[in-house]
Amino acid sequence: MQKQAIFQSKLLPYALVAPQLAIVLIFFYWPALQAVIQSFLLQDAFGLSSTFVWFDNYIELFKDPAYFEAIVRTFFFSFAIAISSLSFAIWRKSDRSLSLRPSTRPVRSIKTSVGTSTSR
């Protein structure tokens, strides 16, 4: 028996998905688009006026050696965390068996009795 949702109306599935799509658009895509747009602008200290500067902000960013130091540090930290967590997981697994395949211990089955309850 296959369980499948059958909608009577053609619009109901779209109405159910619409709130999630709205949340994704409002809280993820809209701010990301604003960040990209603002990266091409140069604003004054109070944000009252802005000047379109094309790629000048990016050129200044890539000329800064501290930016590349931060990138190297970020990649090192990310790889160190990934390697250490995977190593710990493999070490924990090796306590139970020396392989990475699933455990071959026998599984105890639990017998259940259906229909033995007394009705009142």
N, C-alpha and C positions, 0 to 999 in steps of 0.2 A: 504494500500500500504506500503510495507516494503522497506526501503531504505537500500541497501547493495552494497558495492563496489565490482565490478567484475573486476579483473585484467586479462588482456589478456596474460601476461607473468607470468610464475611461479617464476621468479627471481625478479620481480618488488617489491613485498611486502618486501622481504629481503633487497633489495637495499634501500628502504625507511626507514627501521628500523636500518640499519647498522650505520649511523652517530650517532644516539642516543646511541646505544650500545657502539660505540667507545668512546664517551664522558664519559659514565659511567665507562667504563673500565679504561680509562686513568686518569680521575680525582678523582675516588673514590676507585676502587679496587687496582690499582697499588700502590698508596701511602699507603693504609692500609697494603698491603702485605710487603712493604718496612719497615714500622714501626714495624711490628711483627718480621721481620728478624733482624732488628737492635736492637730490645729489647734483643736479645740473644748475642749481641756483646758488647765488651768494647773497645772504641776507644780512641786514644790519643787525646791531646788537639787540634791538627791541623787536625785530621781526616785522617792522612796518613797511619796509620796501625790500625788494629782491631784484637782483640782476642776473640775467641768463648768461652763464659763463661757459657753456658747452662742457668740454672735458678738462678744464683747468683744475677743478677739484681733484680729479683722478690723477692728473699729472703730478700735482703737489703731493698726493698720497703716496704714489709709487716712488717718488724721489726721496721720501723719508726713510732712513735706515731703521728706525724704530718699528716701522710697520712690518718689515721683513723679519725682524727679530721676533715680533709677536706671532707672526705666522709660523716660524720655525718652532717656537716654544709651544704653540697650540698643537701642531702636528706631533711633536715629541710627546706631549702630555697625553694626547688621544691614543697614540700607539702604545704608550706605556700602560695606560689603563686597560686597553683591549688585551694586550699580551698577558698582563698580570691576572686579569679576571679569567681569561681562558685557561691559563696555567693552573690557577686555583681550582677551576672546575674539573680539569683533567686529573689533578692530584686527588680531589675528593672522590672522583669516579674510580681511581686506581685503588682506593681503600676497599672497594667492593669487588672489583675484578680488574684484571690487567688489560682489558680490551675496551674499546669505545663502543662496542655493540651492546645492545640491550641485555639486561641480566637474563640468565638462563635458569634461574631458580624456579622450582615448581610453584605454581599459583594454587592456593587453596580455594576451592570453590565453596561458596556459601549456599547451603540449601535453604530454599524458602518454600513455605507451604502456602498455597493460594487457596482461598475459600474455606479455611478452617476456623474462621472467626464465627462466633455465635451471634446471631442477630437478636435484638431485643424487641 
